[in-house]
Amino acid sequence: MLQPPLYRSRFFWGVNDPDGFDKGLDGLVSAARVKQGWFMSDNMIAFGRNLGFLDDAPFRKAWETHAKTQSERGIVWRSHVVVWAARRALRLEGDFIECGCYKGTTARIMADVVDLTDRQLYLYDLFEHDASMVHHAMPEHGPDLFEFVKARFPEPNTHVIRGFVPESFEQGVPDRIAFAHIDMNNAPAEIAALNAIEDRLVPGAMIVLDDFGAIPYRRQHVAETAWFGERGRFVLELPTSQGLVIW
Ligand SMILES: C[S@@+](CC[C@H](N)C(=O)[O-])C[C@H]1O[C@@H](n2cnc3c(N)ncnc32)[C@H](O)[C@@H]1O
């Protein structure tokens, strides 16, 4: 495609006046000479970009199939980063995990695009929420979510595990991990998960830390920067707000 595509959604957090904000975005586009390659979503505004992920046909098909809500669609660039990391992890020996799968949408997109036939995929979550938990609830938490996610992954090599990470690793965790998506919005649990998987990560393992660059999750940013720093490693803070580490 010679003309770069555009992507614009109304998925922005921290906005008091969505209509006014949207008009402001119109104003940005009209003030710019470059009209192509605008990306406006997920607290990210970029222009003059190729946005190649929108032309990635297998990704696009999986994303169109599974990303239905405003937030699932709004994080399209983040979803593609996860798919990219998973594709890279296929070059390594080891299995795939996601700590904090929620509805399984990102994992489902990934598993549609990346051939995981000879890998194990472990998806961990609580699936429900109560007021004693340090992280925030998600709209579709509830008693039916666990079964919903299990039904979304009929593949025998996918294991959907309910319970607190890292204690729930007792129900199953791979010996060798090539890919880890850590997305629990919960700094203590994310650090505990990293401690628990550290010795299982294969050299070059792909680790994606969701929300690492987002101010509401600054506790994760601080704790994870320190955790990796103590191990002589650096987290790449991506414009999508994810953190990326190649172990
Ligand atoms: C933002 S959602 C995950 C979204 C999902 N990764 C995706 O991209 O579709 C965060 C999830 O982390 C889960 N979570 C938070 N703390 C947890 C813990 N200690 N153990 C297991 N799951 C946890 C929550 O239940 C919630 O569903």
The ligand as an SDF file (V2000), in Angstrom:
LIG
                    3D

 27 29  0  0  0  0  0  0  0  0999 V2000
   -5.5810   -5.3240   32.0810 C   0  0  0  0  0  0  0  0  0  0  0  0
   -6.1830   -6.9030   32.4930 S   0  0  0  0  0  0  0  0  0  0  0  0
   -5.3220   -7.9490   31.3640 C   0  0  0  0  0  0  0  0  0  0  0  0
   -5.6720   -7.7270   29.9120 C   0  0  0  0  0  0  0  0  0  0  0  0
   -5.1510   -8.7950   28.9640 C   0  0  0  0  0  0  0  0  0  0  0  0
   -3.7350   -9.0260   29.1200 N   0  0  0  0  0  0  0  0  0  0  0  0
   -5.3930   -8.4090   27.5390 C   0  0  0  0  0  0  0  0  0  0  0  0
   -4.5220   -7.8090   26.9030 O   0  0  0  0  0  0  0  0  0  0  0  0
   -6.4850   -8.6880   27.0160 O   0  0  0  0  0  0  0  0  0  0  0  0
   -5.3650   -7.2270   34.0240 C   0  0  0  0  0  0  0  0  0  0  0  0
   -5.7620   -8.5670   34.6390 C   0  0  0  0  0  0  0  0  0  0  0  0
   -4.7930   -8.9130   35.6380 O   0  0  0  0  0  0  0  0  0  0  0  0
   -5.4510   -9.7200   36.5890 C   0  0  0  0  0  0  0  0  0  0  0  0
   -4.6540   -9.7820   37.8160 N   0  0  0  0  0  0  0  0  0  0  0  0
   -4.2760   -8.7790   38.6360 C   0  0  0  0  0  0  0  0  0  0  0  0
   -3.5500   -9.2450   39.6640 N   0  0  0  0  0  0  0  0  0  0  0  0
   -3.4520  -10.5910   39.4910 C   0  0  0  0  0  0  0  0  0  0  0  0
   -2.8150  -11.6340   40.2100 C   0  0  0  0  0  0  0  0  0  0  0  0
   -2.1020  -11.4210   41.3240 N   0  0  0  0  0  0  0  0  0  0  0  0
   -2.9260  -12.8870   39.7230 N   0  0  0  0  0  0  0  0  0  0  0  0
   -3.6340  -13.1490   38.5930 C   0  0  0  0  0  0  0  0  0  0  0  0
   -4.2300  -12.2110   37.8690 N   0  0  0  0  0  0  0  0  0  0  0  0
   -4.1480  -10.9390   38.3060 C   0  0  0  0  0  0  0  0  0  0  0  0
   -6.8040   -9.0580   36.7610 C   0  0  0  0  0  0  0  0  0  0  0  0
   -7.7420  -10.0010   37.2560 O   0  0  0  0  0  0  0  0  0  0  0  0
   -7.1200   -8.5470   35.3480 C   0  0  0  0  0  0  0  0  0  0  0  0
   -8.0410   -9.4020   34.6890 O   0  0  0  0  0  0  0  0  0  0  0  0
  1  2  1  0
  2  3  1  0
  2 10  1  0
  3  4  1  0
  4  5  1  0
  5  6  1  0
  5  7  1  0
  7  8  2  0
  7  9  1  0
 10 11  1  0
 11 12  1  0
 11 26  1  0
 12 13  1  0
 13 14  1  0
 13 24  1  0
 14 15  1  0
 14 23  1  0
 15 16  2  0
 16 17  1  0
 17 18  1  0
 17 23  2  0
 18 19  1  0
 18 20  2  0
 20 21  1  0
 21 22  2  0
 22 23  1  0
 24 25  1  0
 24 26  1  0
 26 27  1  0
M  CHG  2   2   1   9  -1
M  END
$$$$
